[in-house]
Amino acid sequence: MATVTLPARDARLDLRMTADNRALITQAAQLNGTSLTDYVMSVVIRAARQDVLQARLLHLSPDAWDDFVAALSEPDTDAMAALRTHATRWDDPANSRAAVVDGSRS
């Protein structure tokens, strides 16, 4: 049987909240059969990933989509060819999802 090694939890996130909010979150964790830390992590990470995904989505009207597809069908200009060799933000390890999730990037 394979052993799964989880990444070390080496970063902290401290929160100030009302006692009522703490009690509600604790109750939700208990109802889910998990620790408070694991419950908060699962909910917050899920929400953070959704927010990041939504920020990266491209929303276009049908007409704008048609214009976009038409532009992609055009032959490359010299400027567009140069862009294809340019390093992207997502190629930079400092911008990786792992860096965002573990809090090492602000």
C-alpha positions in Angstrom: 0.0 0.0 0.0 1.3 3.5 -0.9 1.9 6.0 1.8 0.7 9.5 1.2 2.9 12.3 2.6 1.1 15.6 3.1 2.9 18.9 2.9 4.0 20.4 6.2 1.8 23.1 7.5 4.5 25.7 8.2 2.5 28.9 7.8 0.0 30.4 10.2 -3.2 32.5 9.8 -4.5 34.1 12.9 -8.1 35.5 13.0 -10.0 37.7 15.3 -13.7 37.0 15.5 -16.7 37.2 17.8 -17.3 34.3 20.2 -20.6 33.6 18.4 -18.8 33.2 15.1 -16.2 30.9 16.7 -19.0 28.8 18.2 -20.8 28.6 14.8 -17.6 27.5 13.0 -16.9 25.0 15.7 -20.4 23.6 15.5 -20.0 23.3 11.7 -16.7 21.5 12.0 -18.2 19.0 14.5 -21.2 18.4 12.2 -18.7 17.6 9.5 -16.7 15.3 11.7 -13.5 17.3 11.4 -11.2 19.4 13.4 -11.8 23.2 13.5 -8.5 23.7 11.6 -9.3 21.2 8.9 -12.8 22.6 8.5 -11.7 26.2 8.2 -8.9 25.2 5.8 -11.3 23.3 3.5 -13.8 26.0 3.4 -11.4 28.9 3.0 -9.2 27.1 0.4 -12.3 26.1 -1.6 -13.5 29.7 -1.6 -10.0 31.1 -2.4 -9.6 28.8 -5.4 -13.1 29.8 -6.7 -12.2 33.5 -6.3 -8.9 33.1 -8.2 -10.6 31.1 -10.9 -13.3 33.7 -11.3 -10.7 36.5 -11.5 -8.9 34.6 -14.3 -12.0 33.8 -16.4 -12.6 35.8 -19.6 -16.2 36.9 -19.9 -17.2 38.0 -23.4 -20.5 38.8 -25.1 -21.3 36.7 -28.2 -20.2 39.5 -30.5 -16.9 40.0 -28.5 -16.4 36.2 -28.6 -16.8 36.2 -32.4 -14.3 39.1 -32.7 -11.9 37.2 -30.4 -12.1 34.1 -32.5 -11.6 36.1 -35.7 -8.5 37.8 -34.2 -7.1 34.3 -33.4 -7.6 33.3 -37.0 -5.5 36.1 -38.4 -1.9 35.5 -39.2 0.6 36.6 -36.5 2.1 40.1 -36.7 5.7 40.5 -35.6 4.4 41.9 -32.3 2.2 38.8 -31.7 5.0 36.5 -32.6 7.2 38.2 -30.0 4.5 37.8 -27.4 4.5 34.0 -27.9 8.1 33.9 -26.7 7.5 36.2 -23.7 7.5 34.5 -20.3 4.0 34.5 -18.8 3.1 35.3 -15.2 2.0 31.7 -14.6 5.5 30.5 -15.6 6.9 32.4 -12.6 7.1 30.1 -9.5 6.3 33.1 -7.3 2.9 33.3 -9.1 2.1 29.5 -8.8 -1.0 28.2 -7.2 1.1 26.5 -4.5 2.6 29.9 -3.5 -0.8 31.5 -3.3 -2.4 28.6 -1.3 0.4 28.3 1.3 0.5 32.1 1.8 4.1 32.6 0.8 3.1 35.3 -1.7 1.3 38.4 -0.6 
